[in-house]
C-alpha cells in the first residue's frame, strides 16, 4: 500500500495494511545523509536528497519539507533579524526583530512564493521530491502558522506583551501572517504536496481566552480556505508544548491530522478532539527517542496507540533530535509495521 493511501485510510477509518509512521525529521535527516544542516536549509535539492534517502533507508511514510523558521521571514523582511549557524540552520535574533518598529508592518507585502526567494526554494524542493518519489509517497508541505510567523517577525517575548498592550496591532499582524500562509500553501500544493502542515509553535504559551480571541480565528481562516479550495489536500496542525487547555477550540478547526507534542495529555486530546480525529505523535523526543532504548520507544508507541485508537499515526511529539540513536527511530517504525490501526496498541 502506498504511503498516502495508508494515511488517507487511517483518516477515513478504512482498512490499511499497517499504521502510518510520520515522525518529524529535519536535522536527523540531514545528519543521516551527511549533509551540513545549513546546506539542507539553504538548498532545496539537498533537503529533497536527505528526505528521500531517509524515507528509503528507514521506510517512513512521508517526506517532510519543514526546515527552519526563517523562510517566510526573510522573504518578507530580509535577513537582518536572522542569524545563520553552520550546523543548526537560521534562527531569529529577537534583539533586532524585523518588527521592532511596529509601524513597519504597514510597509510589508505578502511575498510571491514563486519569486526566487527562500519560500520558492521549498516549492522547488517539493517538485523535485514528487518527481523522484512518484505519486504514491506522501509529501508534507509546510507553512508557518499566524502566531509562529508573528513571533518570528516581532520577537516571541514582545508578541506576548502585544496581546495585552496593543490588541489592535496584534490582530493586524496575525491577519497579515495568515495572508502569507494562504499565499504560500497553494504554491506548494501545485508543486506536488498532498498534505499541508501548519506549525503554530508559540500557541502553547497562550491561554484559551487569548487563543479564542486572537489566534483561532486566523488559524480557521487559513485552514477553512485551504479546505474549500483544495479539498483533496490533507491538513495537519502542529502546536508545540502543552496545549491541553486549547483542545476544545482546536476541535472546531477543519484539521485532518493533529500532531500532539509529548508534554500534552494525549488522553485529553482524544477525549476533547473527538473519537475519529486523527492524532499523531506524542512519543517523547527526549526521554524516549533520544535517551531511551528501542524497547522503550516501542512501548511508548504502544501507549500512544492504545490511547488514540485506530485513528492514529505513529510519530514523535516534535522534531527528532539529530543525535537520536538510529535504532530508536527504527523501533518506532517497527511498531508501525507490526500493527494495524484496529489492533488498539494491545489494549
N, C-alpha and C positions, 0 to 999 in steps of 0.2 A: 504494500500500500504506500502510495506517495505521501510525503510528509504533510502537504497541505490538505490532502484528503483525510489524513489521520486527525489533524487539528479540527477541521470542519465537522468531522464525525462526532468528536467529543462535544463540540458546541451544540450540535443538533440532537445529541443523545442517541446517535446511530451506532451500530456495531463497528468496531475497528479492531485491527489485529493486535494492537498494544497501546499503552499510554504514550502520548507525545512527550518529548523531552526538549525543553527550550530554555536552558539557563542563559542568563545574560553574560556573555563573554566578550570582552574587548581587549584589555591588556593581556589576559590569558591567551587569547587567540594570536596576538602579535608575538608574544614570547614563544609560543609553540611553533610559529612559523619562522622564528629567528629574525623578526623584523623589529627594529627600534620603534618604540611606540610613537615617537614624533613623526616618523615616516608613515606609520599607519594612519595618523590623524591628518597629515598633510596631503597624502596621495591616495585617492580613491581606488586606484589599481592595487595598491598594497593592502588596503583594507579588504578588498574583494579577495585577493590572493589568500590572506590569512583566514578569512571566514570560510572560504571554500575548502582549504586544507583541513581546518579544524572539523568541519562537518564530515568530510570524507574519512578522516582518521578516527574520529570518535563516534560517528553515527548520530549526530544531532538532527533535529527536525526543523531547523531554521537557520537562515543566515541573517545576522543581526547587524544593522547599519549605524547604530548609535556609536559615538566615539568620544565626544567631549562636549563641554557646554558652550563652546565659543563659535560655532558655525554661524548661527543667526546673528550673534552679537557683532562679529567682525564685518559681516555684510551690511549691517545697519549703521554701525558707528566707527568702523575701522579698528585697528589693533592697539590703540593707545591704552586701553584698560586691560589688555591681555598679556600674560607672561607665559613664555614658552619654556618647557623643561625637556631635556633631551630624551628621557625615557619615561615621561609621565604625560606628555601632551600639554595643551594650553590650560591655564587657569585664570580666573578673574581676579585682578587686584582691586579690591574694594576701595582702596585709598585714592585711586584715580578712576573710579567707575565712570562709565560713559555718560550717565545722567547725574553726575554730582550737581550739575546745574539743571534743575527740573525744567526750566524754560526751553531747554534744548529739545525736549520731546516734540515741540511744535514743528521743528525742522526735520524730524525723522520721517522717512518714507519706507513703505514696505518694499523690501528688496526683490529684484527679479530672481527667482530661484534658478533660472537658466542664464544668468548674466555673467557667468565665468568666475564667480566667487566661491567661497567655501560651501555654500549651500548647493551650488551647481556640482561641486566635486562629489558630494554624496549621491546626487541624482545620477551622475555618470557611473559611480560605483555600483548602484543598483542595476543599471542597464547591463553592465559587464557581468554581474552575478547572474542575472536572468539568462543571458546568452550562454554562459558556461554551465549553469546548473540545470537548465531546462525548465519546462513548465511545471513540473511536479514538486519542486522544492519551495518551501515557504520562505519568502523574503520579507523581513520586518523593517519597513521604513521607520523613520524616527523624526519627531518634531518636539521642540521644547514647549511645554505647557505654558499657559499665560503667566502663572506666578513664577515658574522657573526662569523664564526669559526676563520677566520684570526684575527678579532678584539679580540676574546677571548684568542687567543694564544699570540698575540703581544701586546695587550692593545689598546683600542679604540683611544685614543689620538695619540698614536705612529703610528698606521697604517695609520692614516690620513696624517701624515707628510711623511710617506714612499712613498705615491703616487708621491710626488714631489722629495723627497730626494734620493730614491732608487727604481726607477721603475722596474728594473730587479728583485730585491728581491721580490717586491710586486707581480709581475706576477708569480714568482715561488711559493710563499706562497699561492696565490689564486688557482693555479693549484693543489697543494697538498691538499688543503681543498676540492676542487671539487672531487678529487680522494677518499677522505674519504666518502663523500656523496654517491658516486657511489658504494662504498663497503657496505654502511650501508643500503641503501634503499632496495636492493633485499632481504636481510635477513628479513626485516620487512614484505615485500610482501609475502614471503614464509610462514611467521608465521600467515598471515591472514589479513594484511592491504589491503583494497581495494583502498585507497587513500594515496598518499604521500604528506604531506605538507612540504614545504621548507621555512624556515624563514631566510631572509637576513635583520635583524633588522637595521643594520647600513647604508643600501643603501640610505636612505633618507637624509643622511648627505653629500653625494657627488653629484656633478652636472652631467649634461648629458654627457659632454665630457669624464670625468673620468669613468663614468658608461659604456659608449660605448667602451672605450679603454680597461679597466681593468676587470670590473665585468661581464658585459653582456656576453662576450664570454664563461666564465666559467659557468655561470648560464645556458646558452643554451646547453653547452656540457653535463651538468648533466641531464637537462630535456629532451633533444633530445635523449640521450642514453636510459633513462628510457622509453620514449615513444616507441622507436624502440624495446626494449627488453621485455617490459611489456605493450603492447597496451591496455590491459584490465583495467589497473590501472589509476585512476584519478590523475591529478597533480594539486596541489594547491600552490599558491605563496603568502606569507605574507611578506610585506616590511613595517616596521613601519614608521610613520611620514608622512610628506608632500612630496609625491613622484610625484607631478604633472609634473615636467619637465622630468621625466623619462618615462612617459606613452608611447610616440611614439616608443621608443625602446623596452619597455616591451611588446608592442603589437606583436612583432616579435617572442616572446617566445612560445613554444608549451605548453601552460598552459590551463587547463580546468576551473579553478576557481581562480579568482583574489580576494584576501581578501584586501579590501581597508580600511586603517586606517581612523579614524574620522577627523584628520586635513586635509586630502586630499580632493580635489574637486571632488565629485562624478560625477557631470555632465561632467566635463572634462574627467574623466576616461571613462565614457560611450562614449563620442564623439571620443576619441583617441584610445581606446582599441577595439572599434568596436561594432556594434549593437547586435551581437549574442554571444559575450563572456560573461561568467557568472561572475557577480560581487557579492561579499558577504561583509557583514559588514557595516561599515561607521557610525553606531549608536555610539554616544559618550559614552565611558565607564565612563566618569566623569559627565558631566552636565546632561546627560540623565539617564544612568543606576544607577550611584552612588548617585547623588544629586537630581535627578528628581523624578517624580511621575509616577505611572503606565500609566496615561493618556499621559504624556509627552513621555514616551518610546513608546507607541503605535503610537503616532503621528510621532515620529522620524522614526519608521519602515515604516509608510505610505509614508513619504517623500522619503526615500531611494528606496522604491518600485516604486514610481511614476517616479523617475529619471531613475532607472535601467531598468524598463520594465520587461517582462516575464522571462528573463534570470537572475534571482536574487535569492540569498539565504539569508534569514534573519539572521543577526548576529551583533556582536559588532565590532567596529573598531580594537580593540586589546583585551588583556586579561580582562575578567570581574573581577573587584575587589572583594576580599573575603567579603568585607563589604557592597556589593550591597544588598539592600533590596530584599528578595526573591520575593515579589510581583512585583517588577520591572522586574525581569527576566521572571516571569510568564506572564507579559504583552507582552513581546517580543514574547513568544511562542504563546500567544493568537492571536497576529496579524497573525502569520504564519498559524494557524489553521483556521482563519476566511477568508483567501484569497487564491485564486488560482493565478498562475503566470499571466494569462491574465487579471486579474482584474485591473492591472496597478495602484494599490495603490490609487484608487479613481479618477485617472486623466481621 
